[in-house]
Amino acid sequence: MKLYFVRHGKTEWNLEGRLQGAKGDSPLLEESIEQVRELGRYLSDTHFDLVFSSDLPRAKKTTELIIESQKNKVEVTYTKALREWNLGKLEGQKISLVQSIYPQEMHAFRNNLAKFRAKDFHAESVYSTTQRVAQLIKTLKDSDAKNVLLVGHGANLTASIRSLLGFEPGLLRKAGGLDNASVTILETEDCEHFTLKRWNDTSYMDKENKIS
């Protein structure tokens, strides 16, 4: 089974440098809508047997745009398991402001999640946010699906994917974060052990730029 993890397209709050989290949300940018459609065309030769999406609007819109290019339509399951990390009182705040007030905590969030003190912000723990995704993946164990699409969010997916690969909390951000409208592919035979096939792939954007 191959798991295709996609981060939602770029939003207004992404452009403004705000933390969106699990409760905040903002619309996709107009230019991002076409970019996600291009991602859908990039993935159009891959038939997805199952499609899961965060139930937050920015992820739902991204999912809808991607599956426009699917030759055989498949029902989408919207789930809270793929929601963005609940960042508590940080949600909606400008990243630059949070960085200036809590420099050590933001450094930990960006570089070493083992040191991120989620309770200080009434935020979700590293364990909680990654386990949501891990438990969803485990439900696929007895499925006959060959390709599964999962559309979610940057902070949650970055930590969750690296956790599935066996990395400790301190190393979950070691490879950096996931770009908007990127695809990361894991392969598994038992939904317990995973092999990374592709990380943070946005190569279709380069192709688009070369054509234009």
PyMOL commands that set and color helices and strands:
alter all, ss='L'
color gray80, all
select helices_A, chain A and resi 12-16+30-42+57-67+80-82+88-90+95-101+103-111+113-115+118-121+126-138+154-164+169-171+203-211
alter helices_A, ss='H'
color red, helices_A
select strands_A, chain A and resi 2-7+50-54+76-79+147-152+183-188+194-201
alter strands_A, ss='S'
color yellow, strands_A
deselect
rebuild
show_as cartoon
